[in-house]
Amino acid sequence: MVFKVYYQVTISEVPIRENTKTMFVEGDSVRDVRLKLKKEPYNVEIVLPVTGAYLEYEKQNEDYKVLEL
């Protein structure tokens, strides 16, 4: 399953909406994705599953790329 992760680049800064980045990660569950990202220096805000029409819409974006962690 593919998940969309909203995160801040550095964990030490206060989250600011304008600085929020996104990435797509494949995993079995939200917990699985969070465990995969635990060793990264990111401040993960939210992890959302992406399925169906929403996934097809995201695939149309030229920046769509699923990370293999």
N, CA and C of each residue as an Amber inpcrd file, in Angstrom:
protein
   207
   0.8410000  -1.1650000   0.0000000   0.0000000   0.0000000   0.0000000
   0.8950000   1.2390000   0.0000000   0.4330000   2.2920000  -0.6300000
   1.1820000   3.5440000  -0.7170000   0.6250000   4.5380000   0.2980000
   1.5410000   5.2400000   0.9730000   1.1660000   6.2420000   1.9640000
   1.7930000   7.5760000   1.6010000   1.0550000   8.6460000   1.8370000
   1.5680000   9.9920000   1.6290000   1.9930000  10.5280000   2.9880000
   3.2480000  10.9620000   3.0690000   3.8220000  11.4280000   4.3270000
   4.0480000  12.9310000   4.2370000   3.4830000  13.6460000   5.1890000
   3.7090000  15.0810000   5.3160000   4.7630000  15.2640000   6.3990000
   5.8300000  16.0170000   6.0900000   6.9320000  16.1290000   7.0400000
   7.6440000  17.4680000   6.9230000   8.4240000  17.7800000   7.9660000
   9.3390000  18.9030000   7.9710000  10.7370000  18.3310000   7.8050000
  11.6060000  19.0540000   7.1240000  12.9440000  18.5560000   6.8190000
  13.7890000  18.3590000   8.0790000  13.6810000  19.2640000   9.0460000
  14.4620000  19.1100000  10.2740000  13.5420000  18.9140000  11.4640000
  13.9640000  18.0650000  12.3530000  13.1430000  17.7410000  13.5210000
  13.2030000  18.8380000  14.5840000  14.2170000  19.6810000  14.5430000
  14.4010000  20.6910000  15.5870000  13.5640000  21.9540000  15.3730000
  12.9970000  22.1530000  14.1930000  12.2140000  23.3530000  13.9240000
  10.7290000  23.1260000  14.1940000  10.0690000  24.2090000  14.5370000
   8.6240000  24.1650000  14.7250000   7.9670000  23.9980000  13.3580000
   6.9730000  23.0940000  13.2280000   6.3160000  22.9000000  11.9280000
   5.6280000  24.1780000  11.4340000   5.9160000  24.5290000  10.1970000
   5.2850000  25.6650000   9.5250000   4.6830000  25.1350000   8.2350000
   3.4190000  25.4170000   8.0130000   2.6970000  24.8740000   6.8620000
   3.4270000  25.1110000   5.5440000   3.9870000  26.2860000   5.3690000
   4.6540000  26.6190000   4.1200000   5.9210000  25.7930000   3.8880000
   6.4870000  25.2350000   4.9400000   7.7070000  24.4370000   4.8280000
   7.4340000  22.9290000   4.8010000   6.1810000  22.5470000   4.8620000
   5.8250000  21.1280000   4.8650000   6.0880000  20.5180000   3.4950000
   6.7460000  19.3970000   3.4930000   7.0480000  18.6510000   2.2740000
   6.2530000  17.3510000   2.2960000   6.1640000  16.6930000   1.1360000
   5.4820000  15.4060000   1.0630000   6.3600000  14.3900000   0.3510000
   6.1350000  13.1370000   0.7000000   6.7840000  12.0270000   0.0160000
   5.8270000  10.8510000   0.0460000   6.0290000   9.9170000  -0.8590000
   5.2270000   8.7140000  -0.9090000   6.1000000   7.5350000  -0.5240000
   5.5820000   6.7230000   0.3870000   6.3350000   5.5790000   0.8940000
   5.4290000   4.3490000   0.8340000   6.0070000   3.2270000   0.4290000
   5.2500000   1.9830000   0.3970000   5.4340000   1.2680000   1.7260000
   4.3320000   0.7410000   2.2570000   4.3820000   0.0280000   3.5280000
   3.1210000  -0.7660000   3.7650000   3.1190000  -1.5360000   4.8550000
   1.9710000  -2.3630000   5.2060000   0.9310000  -1.6030000   6.0210000
   1.3900000  -0.6110000   6.8030000   0.4990000   0.1540000   7.6660000
   1.1420000   1.5000000   7.9890000   0.3850000   2.3510000   8.6490000
   0.9140000   3.6490000   9.0670000   2.0930000   3.4230000  10.0090000
   1.9440000   2.4770000  10.9120000   3.0200000   2.1740000  11.8610000
   4.2810000   1.7010000  11.1320000   4.1120000   0.8580000  10.1340000
   5.2380000   0.3610000   9.3520000   5.9880000   1.5180000   8.6840000
   5.2580000   2.4560000   8.1190000   5.8780000   3.6130000   7.4590000
   6.6110000   4.4680000   8.4880000   5.9880000   4.7040000   9.6370000
   6.6460000   5.5030000  10.6850000   7.9220000   4.8250000  11.1720000
   7.9110000   3.4990000  11.2880000   9.1170000   2.7760000  11.6960000
  10.2150000   2.8950000  10.6390000   9.8460000   2.8650000   9.3670000
  10.8220000   3.0260000   8.2900000  11.4610000   4.4100000   8.3100000
  10.6800000   5.4150000   8.6910000  11.1730000   6.7990000   8.6970000
  11.8200000   7.2000000  10.0190000  11.7790000   6.3240000  10.9950000
  12.2970000   6.6400000  12.3240000  13.7700000   7.0480000  12.3010000
  14.5690000   6.4050000  11.4650000  16.0020000   6.7040000  11.4240000
  16.3390000   7.9580000  10.6100000  15.3600000   8.4880000   9.8920000
  15.5670000   9.7050000   9.0990000  15.4020000  10.9350000   9.9940000
  16.0740000  12.0450000   9.6810000  16.0050000  13.2490000  10.5260000
  14.7740000  14.1190000  10.2550000  13.6540000  13.5050000   9.8980000
  12.4490000  14.2560000   9.5540000  11.5090000  14.3750000  10.7440000
  10.7440000  15.4530000  10.7570000   9.6690000  15.6260000  11.7120000
   8.3820000  15.2300000  10.9790000   7.9630000  13.9890000  11.1330000
   6.7880000  13.4720000  10.4250000   5.5310000  14.0150000  11.0880000
   4.7190000  14.7050000  10.3030000   3.4840000  15.2820000  10.8240000
   2.3340000  14.2860000  10.7460000   2.1220000  13.7320000   9.5600000
   0.9810000  12.8290000   9.3630000   1.2990000  11.8480000   8.2370000
   0.7420000  10.6530000   8.3600000   0.8960000   9.6140000   7.3450000
  -0.5090000   9.1880000   6.9320000  -0.8160000   9.3220000   5.6430000
  -2.1530000   9.0000000   5.1400000  -2.0870000   7.9300000   4.0550000
  -2.9790000   6.9380000   4.1070000  -3.0250000   5.9490000   3.0140000
  -3.5690000   6.5980000   1.7440000  -3.0190000   6.1880000   0.6020000
  -3.4440000   6.7210000  -0.6900000  -3.9300000   5.5430000  -1.5310000
  -5.2330000   5.5390000  -1.8560000  -5.8090000   4.4420000  -2.6300000
  -6.8060000   4.9720000  -3.6390000  -7.2170000   4.1040000  -4.5270000
  -8.2890000   4.3940000  -5.4770000  -8.0470000   5.6090000  -6.3490000
  -9.0800000   6.4390000  -6.4790000  -9.0250000   7.6210000  -7.3380000
  -7.9770000   8.6220000  -6.8490000  -7.7940000   8.6950000  -5.5250000
  -6.7940000   9.6080000  -4.9710000  -5.3880000   9.2000000  -5.4110000
  -5.1050000   7.9070000  -5.4340000  -3.8070000   7.4080000  -5.8930000
  -3.6180000   7.6960000  -7.3780000  -4.6460000   7.4910000  -8.1770000
  -4.5570000   7.7780000  -9.6090000  -4.3050000   9.2610000  -9.8540000
  -4.9470000  10.1060000  -9.0640000  -4.7300000  11.5470000  -9.1830000
  -3.2710000  11.9040000  -8.8520000  -2.7510000  11.3470000  -7.7630000
  -1.3690000  11.6300000  -7.3560000  -0.3680000  11.1290000  -8.3920000
  -0.6500000  10.0190000  -9.0540000   0.2480000   9.4670000 -10.0650000
   0.3980000  10.3960000 -11.2640000  -0.5780000  11.2560000 -11.5000000
  -0.5220000  12.1990000 -12.6180000   0.4630000  13.3380000 -12.3620000
   0.8220000  13.5580000 -11.1080000   1.7630000  14.6140000 -10.7480000
   3.1630000  14.2130000 -11.2100000   3.8740000  15.1200000 -11.8220000
   5.2120000  14.8050000 -12.3370000   6.2150000  14.5240000 -11.2170000
   5.9320000  14.9690000  -9.9960000   6.8320000  14.7180000  -8.8610000
   6.5140000  13.4310000  -8.1330000   5.5280000  12.6670000  -8.5910000
   5.1400000  11.4240000  -7.9130000   6.2620000  10.3930000  -8.0260000
   6.7160000   9.9200000  -6.8830000   7.7480000   8.8990000  -6.8310000
   7.6230000   8.1820000  -5.4910000   7.5320000   6.8710000  -5.5120000
   7.4090000   6.0880000  -4.2850000   8.8160000   5.7190000  -3.8280000
   9.1260000   6.0750000  -2.5770000  10.4470000   5.7880000  -2.0170000
  10.5270000   4.3640000  -1.5150000  11.6400000   3.7280000  -1.7470000
  11.9070000   2.3860000  -1.2470000  12.8150000   2.5180000  -0.0300000
  12.2760000   2.2770000   1.1400000  13.0830000   2.3880000   2.3740000
  13.3240000   1.0340000   2.9790000
